[in-house]
Structure formats: structure tokens, C-alpha cells
Amino acid sequence: MIIERNKDEIIFKLEGNIDIDDLQDLTDLFEFKEISRKSKAKQKDVDSLVKSIKKGRWEKTKNKLGL
């Protein structure tokens, strides 16, 4: 593996036999880190949003199943 840096980007050079799914996972991690670095959200805001989403999802599932 070779990692190069120029003024605008970092380039990873890997052998061609690397599992593409592993590379996608790594890409997703880098994207998450880049997005979250710019976020001004507090952890309590994130926790509240997740709770709200989960509650809404459970209500929809209950309705679909007739519970």
C-alpha cells in the first residue's frame, strides 16, 4: 500500500486483489468522519433524534402487523 499526499488530496494505492466491500466500508467510515466533523449537533440532540426515529419506526411496524 502506498499513501501519497499533495496539496488538495490524499491518494491510497492498493493492490488490485483487495475486497471491494472492505473498501466500501472504509469509504463509508471516512465519509461519516468528514460529515460529523462539520456537525454542530450535541450528543443529546443526536440521542433525541434517534429516539424519535426509533419510536416512529416501531409505530409503523405495529400498524403493519396489526398489533
N, C-alpha and C positions, 0 to 999 in steps of 0.2 A: 504494500500500500504506500502511496505517495500522497502527501498533502502539500499543496502549494498555495501561497497567499500572494495576491497582487493588491493594488490599491483599492479595488472595488469588490473583490470576491475571494472566496476560498475554494479551491478545487481539490476534490478527492479523486484519486486514480486507483482503481481496484482491478484485480484480476477478473476476467470475464466469467468465471465459474461461481461467482457469488450468488447466493439465493436472492432472487428479486424481491421476495416477500420480506426478507430481513432488511433489505434496503428501503422498502416502503415504510416499514416500522420505524427505521432510523429517520427517514424523511419526515414522517408524522411527528416524531419527537422534536426535531429541530423546528418545525413549523409551530408546534404548540409553544415551545420556549420563546420563539420570536413574537408570537401574538401576545402571550401572557406578560412578557417583559414590558410591553406598551400599555398594558391594562392599568387602570387606576382603581379597579374594584378591590374592596376589602374582603377578607375571608368570610366575614359574617354575611356580606351581600351574596357571595357565591353560595354559601350554605343555604341561605334563604331561597335563592333561585332553584337550587337542586331540590329542596324540599317541596317547593311549589310544583315543579315539573313532575316529580315522582307521584305526588298526590293526584294531579290531573291524569297521569297515565293509569293509575290504579282505578280511578273512577271510570275511565273509558273501558278498561278491561272488564270491570264488574258489569257495566252495561252491556257489553258484547256477549258476556257469558250468562247474562240474566240473573246475576247474583244480587 
